[in-house]
Amino acid sequence: MKAKAILMLLVAVCVMLAMQTRSFAGSLQGKEAGQNKGGTISPNATSKCKFTFTSGADNTFIKYCVTANGNITQFESPEGHEHIQVFDVVEGYGICDFTDADHNVSYFDYADQGDSRNWGLVTVLSNTAKSIKLARTTSDGFWTLTQTIAEVTGSAPAAQITMALKNNTGKDRDVVLLRTVDVDADGQISNNLDATLSSAFGWNSSISEHGYGLVLQDAGTTQSGLFLGTALPTPNSPDPCMVDTSLGPFTNTDGTILMEYGLIIPKGGTKTVKLAYRAF
Amino acid sequence: MKNFILTIGALILAATAVAAQSGGSSHISKDGQAAPQDANCAFTFSSGSGVTSIKYCVTGNGNIAQLEIPLGIPLISQISQLEGYGICDLSTDIAYSNWNGIEVGAWHPAIVKSHNAKSVKIARTTGDDIWTLTQTFTALKGAPAGVKFAMALTNNGSVPRDVKVVRYADMDVAEQIPNNFDATDNTAIAWNSLFVSGEPFGVVLQNLVAVPRVGFALAQNTADPPDACHPVDNSAPGLEQNVDGSVELVYSTTVRPHSTVTLTGAYKGR
């Protein structure tokens, strides 16, 4: 009974959001895209590695890189098994501000797939051998996304992502914050894909010669009461205000996995979610 | 929309905070020996909160009879409670296994070596005294929630022996039969797809041995436990949807005389 209630509500919120936003999507590119406060064009989306992190060996090996804009565009684990940097590299973050029901606004940066052209410059707040912390404010000044991407070492190494989203306005705001990747498990474009409430994963069955996978999983301590994993049968990451609900699992598909978080962020406040990429 | 999200959040938290059922009574003697066929919980552990919470119990014979991730979401079948370990001595082709209530080969009673609030260590020797399996169960730190098992296998004999070691569990995710099953080289998965059937949770059985090719994972398209000497006989050929299946890890190694090899793995939430 409780399961059905949760699922019905999760489906409903996705459908409602999609219905609210489809009519707005056409105007998004013209009205909201473009320039930041300083009048300069947002930095181009890129998949070029800027910060690289490596540790371990054999099954505990992990190597991943982060772009100047905070995208994870390379992820190798265990040694010799790459899951993201294959042909077009699509990985990144997105926000849908649906505070005003008839005026939803998308912000995203998906590396090779491009960005929403409504972001400001990125500021590197700190950089160590184990982590990188970057902040980026939307060009309308409404939001500041601070990402900390840290290396988790050990028997199950991971790239852990902490995304802290600050509402810079004087009004409480409702958003969906998401992380997404075009997974190409072990260098293979077509994989199996599916999702649970707290994870989304792409993999190749062990019967193949490429029996590896990549999972994007909630890492707990989230400040969101609403979150879910999603697998999509397309390599293109979605507009954050137009995430379709697809029924998995998908087999032999060039697809995308993502985690979505529903957040209500008070004026001047910050909400944080934590998730991780891990090979399996 | 705001109230809607708050309602959903409250429901999710409520769903994941349901108290777990308690295990049955187990019989551990004063000297730490477990009754040979005792399949009941002897040691119960719980930690964490929300989606990273976990509760599991270990029998006196070293089986994980119950596993909930998060609290209130059982993953190991609560009907069969089949979970356990198997050894195949490749030099004799003799199997020794205990799948919690189903025992193959001769075993001495298990002995509880130590236990505290965070872990339990249980040793058991085969009836022919050739092998001693010492298992340690510990909750994983951080996310995802999980329980790690270390299986230290000692060759008590005077010649080196090739051996297979198997870990297996009959999974009924969120008390549902059937589920989806598949495996990569290192990880076997059982789960319910989001929006399709059952509560959308899952579990993995993952090889944590750092050296490549010592262990591999597989999903079985049956709930029945494997033959430790033929562990891949019921291996699923690929993704299996809507089956009553199980997950398995198989380790292959050589143990020198009077030496010990430790094989590690974990059950984790997905």
Chai-1 contact restraints between the chains, C-beta under 6 A:
chainA,res_idxA,chainB,res_idxB,connection_type,confidence,min_distance_angstrom,max_distance_angstrom,comment,restraint_id
A,K2,B,A15,contact,1.0,0.0,6.0,A-B,restraint_1
A,A3,B,E199,contact,1.0,0.0,6.0,A-B,restraint_2
A,I6,B,L11,contact,1.0,0.0,6.0,A-B,restraint_3
A,I6,B,A15,contact,1.0,0.0,6.0,A-B,restraint_4
A,L9,B,I8,contact,1.0,0.0,6.0,A-B,restraint_5
A,D58,B,A210,contact,1.0,0.0,6.0,A-B,restraint_6
A,D58,B,P212,contact,1.0,0.0,6.0,A-B,restraint_7
A,N59,B,A210,contact,1.0,0.0,6.0,A-B,restraint_8
A,N59,B,P212,contact,1.0,0.0,6.0,A-B,restraint_9
A,T60,B,A210,contact,1.0,0.0,6.0,A-B,restraint_10
A,S155,B,L208,contact,1.0,0.0,6.0,A-B,restraint_11
A,D174,B,M1,contact,1.0,0.0,6.0,A-B,restraint_12
A,D174,B,K2,contact,1.0,0.0,6.0,A-B,restraint_13
A,N192,B,L239,contact,1.0,0.0,6.0,A-B,restraint_14
A,D194,B,S193,contact,1.0,0.0,6.0,A-B,restraint_15
A,A195,B,L194,contact,1.0,0.0,6.0,A-B,restraint_16
A,T196,B,W191,contact,1.0,0.0,6.0,A-B,restraint_17
A,T196,B,L194,contact,1.0,0.0,6.0,A-B,restraint_18
A,T196,B,P200,contact,1.0,0.0,6.0,A-B,restraint_19
A,T196,B,F201,contact,1.0,0.0,6.0,A-B,restraint_20
A,T196,B,G202,contact,1.0,0.0,6.0,A-B,restraint_21
A,T196,B,R270,contact,1.0,0.0,6.0,A-B,restraint_22
A,L197,B,P200,contact,1.0,0.0,6.0,A-B,restraint_23
A,S198,B,V51,contact,1.0,0.0,6.0,A-B,restraint_24
A,S199,B,R270,contact,1.0,0.0,6.0,A-B,restraint_25
A,W203,B,T184,contact,1.0,0.0,6.0,A-B,restraint_26
A,S205,B,D182,contact,1.0,0.0,6.0,A-B,restraint_27
A,S205,B,G238,contact,1.0,0.0,6.0,A-B,restraint_28
A,S205,B,L239,contact,1.0,0.0,6.0,A-B,restraint_29
A,S206,B,A183,contact,1.0,0.0,6.0,A-B,restraint_30
A,S206,B,T184,contact,1.0,0.0,6.0,A-B,restraint_31
A,S206,B,D185,contact,1.0,0.0,6.0,A-B,restraint_32
A,I207,B,P237,contact,1.0,0.0,6.0,A-B,restraint_33
A,I207,B,G238,contact,1.0,0.0,6.0,A-B,restraint_34
A,G211,B,T184,contact,1.0,0.0,6.0,A-B,restraint_35
A,G211,B,D185,contact,1.0,0.0,6.0,A-B,restraint_36
A,Y212,B,T184,contact,1.0,0.0,6.0,A-B,restraint_37
A,G213,B,T184,contact,1.0,0.0,6.0,A-B,restraint_38
A,Q217,B,P144,contact,1.0,0.0,6.0,A-B,restraint_39
A,A219,B,A143,contact,1.0,0.0,6.0,A-B,restraint_40
A,G220,B,T52,contact,1.0,0.0,6.0,A-B,restraint_41
A,G220,B,A143,contact,1.0,0.0,6.0,A-B,restraint_42
A,G225,B,G9,contact,1.0,0.0,6.0,A-B,restraint_43
A,L226,B,I5,contact,1.0,0.0,6.0,A-B,restraint_44
A,L226,B,I8,contact,1.0,0.0,6.0,A-B,restraint_45
A,L226,B,G9,contact,1.0,0.0,6.0,A-B,restraint_46
A,L247,B,F195,contact,1.0,0.0,6.0,A-B,restraint_47
A,L247,B,V196,contact,1.0,0.0,6.0,A-B,restraint_48
A,G248,B,S193,contact,1.0,0.0,6.0,A-B,restraint_49
A,P249,B,S193,contact,1.0,0.0,6.0,A-B,restraint_50
A,T251,B,L239,contact,1.0,0.0,6.0,A-B,restraint_51
A,G262,B,I5,contact,1.0,0.0,6.0,A-B,restraint_52
A,I264,B,K2,contact,1.0,0.0,6.0,A-B,restraint_53
A,F280,B,T184,contact,1.0,0.0,6.0,A-B,restraint_54
A,F280,B,T187,contact,1.0,0.0,6.0,A-B,restraint_55
